[in-house]
């Protein structure tokens, strides 16, 4: 069973790697029933999203390319092979959040707003 997010952007949270409230770090407004509703506007959140993406890229440093290379031509799902590639769960969590942040940023650039729901 997976946890998904849907709305203006869609995707699946990485099992045992990424929390359902991963989008909190990008500064959106959230509401918590069984589903977390996120609302981002370009005016209020775009700068924070860009700052957080840059922060994650800086945190990953050279490991970003290592992770990108690992997932090249592979489905984006964590596996035991990651440990052989010397990619830690922490690095993978940062990378998963980076991909989410980039989806939010792209949505804001196209629509000026981004709303989605995340399964908790």
Residue, then its C-alpha position, 0 to 999 in steps of 0.5 A: x500500500x502506498x501513500x499518494x498526493x494528488x491535485x495540481x501535482x500528483x505522485x507517490x511518497x516513497x515508502x519508509x523514506x518520505x513522510x506525508x507532510x514532506x511539502x511542509x518544508x516548502x512553506x505551503x499551508x496545510x490542513x490535517x484531517x486524514x488527508x493533508x491539503x496543501x495550498x501554494x500561491x506564486x505570490x506567497x510561496x514561490x520564493x520559499x519553494x526556490x530557497x528550499x530546493x536550493x538548500x536541498x541541492x546544497x545539502x546533497x552536494x556531490x551526492x545529488x549526481x550519485x543519486x541521479x546516476x543510480x536512478x537513470x533508466x530505473x523506476x524511481x523507487x528505493x531498493x536494497x541496491x541503494x546501500x551498495x551504491x553508498x546512498x543513505x536513507x537520509x540522502x534519499x529522503x532529501x532527494x525525494x523531497x527535492x523532486x516534490x519541491x520541483x513539482x511544486x515550483x513547476x506548477x507555480x510557474x505554470x499556474x500561479x497556484x498549486x493545490x494538492x492533497x496528501x494521504x496521511 
